[in-house]
Amino acid sequence: MNKNKFIPYFGSKRKETDIILPYVYPSKKTIDVFGGSGSVGISIKQEHPTTLIYNDVNENLIELIKVLKKNNKNLVKNWNKNTTIKTFKTKNDAEKFLNNKLNKTNDDLKYIVLCLYSHMNTFYILDRDFSLGVIKQSNGSFRLGLNKIDENYFETYKNINKIISKDYKQVLKTYCNDSNAFLYLDPPYLNNKGGQNAKYDKGFNEEDIDDIFDFMDNCDCMVMLNVNYDKIYKEKVKEYKNTNIILKKCYSGNYSAKGGNKYKHCIITNY
Ligand SMILES: C[S@@+](CC[C@H](N)C(=O)[O-])C[C@H]1O[C@@H](n2cnc3c(N)ncnc32)[C@H](O)[C@@H]1O
């Protein structure tokens, strides 16, 4: 079981790290190219000492990861003393209250609260709207959950050595000839034009997949691709001589919901 405290994130692999880790190629540098919550890169770093480079195109997410990496526990002490759940008649009142409370705090703390708590512990909304979020209750009032900030976030994110925010193609180019680099790729679902990737609005398409397979076949670095086990990936693997499906039973899905969906993931490597 992974004991780290990762930020809640759409598409997070935090529940699969135990399955993924045995297949990782231990290297001097590990690059989590589609970082998200950072769950896989950070778990790798704890298993195999490595310099961990985290990348993602979502700028709001990058800002949050940066403030969590600063490891400033004192910052949250005061906040945690005064946390509460409050109910307001109008959304306006709730936003005013939160604004007021946040005005008196450090910018870093403001960022953590906005991202993690006023957005109801979900993150993918950030791509579309970064205004304050409050929860509407069935009786018409508005609830604001000012939860405690879990200090374990700081312990988790200090594992990252370097944070970058580039399109994945640039990152692949940078490490293409680096035989000391291990690249972990967990791209968005195919043709997903909304969700966490609204910004990357052409979605992740077949061309992107071809690029990745071309790269895996020709680069000097070690690459692990962790994707849905579906037809398109099964077919592609056959076309490229250096890639190989090494694991196809890597389940994910909504564990809390009864009978929730289960997806079959697979691990494809070039080593
Ligand atoms: C499936 S999620 C990764 C989840 C992550 N492994 C985790 O455990 O939380 C895919 C991520 O890729 C990022 N992304 C989408 N398009 C990208 C691009 N062109 N370059 C880099 N990152 C991108 C998204 O912002 C998203 O965070």
The ligand as a Tripos MOL2 file, in Angstrom:
@<TRIPOS>MOLECULE
LIG
   27    29     1     0     0
SMALL
NO_CHARGES

@<TRIPOS>ATOM
      1 C1         -3.5650   10.3750  -17.0260 C.3       1 LIG1
      2 S1         -2.9750   11.9030  -16.3620 S.3       1 LIG1
      3 C2         -1.5170   11.3950  -15.5030 C.3       1 LIG1
      4 C3         -1.8270   10.8360  -14.1480 C.3       1 LIG1
      5 C4         -0.6180   10.5890  -13.2640 C.3       1 LIG1
      6 N1          0.2100    9.4950  -13.7140 N.3       1 LIG1
      7 C5         -1.0540   10.3540  -11.8260 C.2       1 LIG1
      8 O1         -0.7780    9.2680  -11.2760 O.co2     1 LIG1
      9 O2         -1.7030   11.2520  -11.2510 O.co2     1 LIG1
     10 C6         -2.3420   12.7260  -17.7750 C.3       1 LIG1
     11 C7         -1.6960   14.0780  -17.5070 C.3       1 LIG1
     12 O3         -1.0940   14.5180  -18.7200 O.3       1 LIG1
     13 C8         -1.1440   15.9350  -18.7710 C.3       1 LIG1
     14 N2         -1.0100   16.3190  -20.1880 N.ar      1 LIG1
     15 C9         -1.9530   16.3470  -21.1470 C.ar      1 LIG1
     16 N3         -1.4320   16.6980  -22.3310 N.ar      1 LIG1
     17 C10        -0.1030   16.8840  -22.1330 C.ar      1 LIG1
     18 C11         0.9780   17.2530  -22.9690 C.ar      1 LIG1
     19 N4          0.7900   17.5290  -24.2510 N.pl3     1 LIG1
     20 N5          2.2240   17.3320  -22.4410 N.ar      1 LIG1
     21 C12         2.4170   17.0920  -21.1170 C.ar      1 LIG1
     22 N6          1.4220   16.7420  -20.2660 N.ar      1 LIG1
     23 C13         0.1790   16.6450  -20.7580 C.ar      1 LIG1
     24 C14        -2.4940   16.2690  -18.1490 C.3       1 LIG1
     25 O4         -2.4990   17.5840  -17.6380 O.3       1 LIG1
     26 C15        -2.6320   15.1940  -17.0680 C.3       1 LIG1
     27 O5         -2.2110   15.6800  -15.8180 O.3       1 LIG1
@<TRIPOS>BOND
     1     1     2 1
     2     2     3 1
     3     2    10 1
     4     3     4 1
     5     4     5 1
     6     5     6 1
     7     5     7 1
     8     7     8 2
     9     7     9 1
    10    10    11 1
    11    11    12 1
    12    11    26 1
    13    12    13 1
    14    13    14 1
    15    13    24 1
    16    14    15 ar
    17    14    23 ar
    18    15    16 ar
    19    16    17 ar
    20    17    18 ar
    21    17    23 ar
    22    18    19 1
    23    18    20 ar
    24    20    21 ar
    25    21    22 ar
    26    22    23 ar
    27    24    25 1
    28    24    26 1
    29    26    27 1
@<TRIPOS>SUBSTRUCTURE
     1 LIG1         1 GROUP 0 **** ****
